[in-house]
Amino acid sequence: MATVSDDLLKRQGKSNFPASKKIYKTGSRPDIRVPFREVELTPTAGRFGNEENPPFHIYDTSGPYSGEAAELDIKKDLPALRRDWIIERGDVEDSPEHREPLNGTQKAQLFPGLDRRPLRAKAGQNVTQMHYARKGIITPEMEFIAIREQVEPEFVRDEVARGRAIIPSNINHPEA
């Protein structure tokens, strides 16, 4: 069965997500943007007429290509949303032992937008979210989760520090 692309649906004035739109809730800094879907609700019929219902927000897991301004190009890497967060902590460096699965020419032809080098922890450093949490640090990743789950960032940090929550945020996957 064929499916209709979102692009075609938009041109026809339709959407895969009717009565909703993608919005972002911003954290303590402008680059902490948590995607939500704002869902419009119909009025509730009551004895004294219709009662308007405010829209509600649900976490949007549809990824970066569902936004109105999204540019789809499979030959480019996904946006490295967390890269600045990782680099600014100052505990990582470029990995000198990186081996390319493709030679440079093949890679440049197939994936011209992919030029990110892998990172590694600096000598003596630990770059896990649990390590930061146990040091009392609330990382942007923890704040992102707190906004998504509608809890305080301190709660997320505390749960990670105690080992009751896990944040799988590998430094070489800053697009996650």
ZIUR-V770951 format. One record per pair of residues at least 4 apart in sequence whose C-alpha atoms are under 8 Angstrom apart, sorted by the first residue. I is the first residue (numbers start at 1). GAP is how many residues later the second one is. Records with the same first field share a line. If there is no record, write none. Layout:
I: GAP ; GAP
//
This chain:
4: 4 ; 5
5: 4
6: 4 ; 9 ; 10
7: 4
8: 4
9: 4 ; 5 ; 6 ; 7
10: 4 ; 5
14: 4
17: 4
19: 20 ; 21 ; 22
20: 17 ; 18 ; 19 ; 20
21: 16 ; 17 ; 18
22: 13 ; 14 ; 15 ; 16 ; 38 ; 44 ; 45
23: 12 ; 13 ; 14 ; 15
24: 9 ; 10 ; 11 ; 12
25: 8 ; 9 ; 10 ; 11 ; 122
26: 4 ; 5 ; 6 ; 7 ; 8
27: 4 ; 5 ; 6 ; 7 ; 116 ; 117 ; 120
28: 4
31: 50
32: 108 ; 111 ; 112
33: 111
34: 25 ; 110 ; 113 ; 114
35: 24 ; 25 ; 26
36: 21 ; 22 ; 23 ; 24
37: 20 ; 21 ; 22 ; 23
38: 17 ; 18 ; 19 ; 20
39: 16 ; 17 ; 18 ; 19
40: 14 ; 15 ; 16
41: 12 ; 13 ; 14 ; 15
42: 10 ; 11
43: 7 ; 8 ; 9 ; 10
44: 6 ; 7 ; 8 ; 9
45: 4 ; 5 ; 6
46: 4 ; 5
59: 89
62: 4
64: 6
65: 5 ; 6 ; 7
66: 4
75: 35 ; 36 ; 37 ; 38 ; 39
76: 35 ; 36 ; 37 ; 38
77: 36 ; 37
78: 97
79: 96
80: 93 ; 94 ; 95 ; 96
81: 93 ; 94 ; 95
82: 4 ; 92 ; 93 ; 94
83: 4 ; 88 ; 91 ; 92
84: 4
85: 4 ; 55
86: 4 ; 6 ; 85 ; 88
87: 4 ; 5
91: 30 ; 31 ; 34 ; 35 ; 36
92: 27 ; 28 ; 29 ; 30 ; 33 ; 35
93: 26 ; 27 ; 28 ; 29
94: 23 ; 24 ; 25 ; 26
95: 22 ; 23 ; 24 ; 25
98: 19 ; 20
100: 4
102: 4 ; 5
103: 4
104: 4
105: 4
106: 4
107: 4 ; 5
108: 4 ; 5 ; 6
118: 54
119: 52 ; 53
120: 51
121: 4 ; 5 ; 6
126: 5
127: 4 ; 5 ; 44
128: 4 ; 41
129: 4 ; 10 ; 31 ; 37 ; 38 ; 40
130: 4 ; 30 ; 31 ; 33 ; 36
131: 4 ; 30
132: 4 ; 5 ; 6 ; 7
133: 4 ; 5 ; 6 ; 24 ; 25 ; 27 ; 28
134: 26 ; 27 ; 28
136: 21
137: 20
138: 4 ; 5 ; 15 ; 16 ; 19
139: 4
140: 4
141: 4 ; 26 ; 28
142: 4 ; 11 ; 14 ; 15 ; 25
143: 4 ; 10 ; 13
144: 4
145: 4 ; 8 ; 11
146: 4 ; 5 ; 6 ; 7 ; 9 ; 10
147: 4 ; 5 ; 6
151: 4 ; 5
152: 4
153: 4
154: 4
155: 4
156: 4 ; 9
157: 4
158: 4
159: 4 ; 5 ; 6
160: 4 ; 5 ; 6 ; 7
169: 4 ; 5 ; 7
170: 4
//
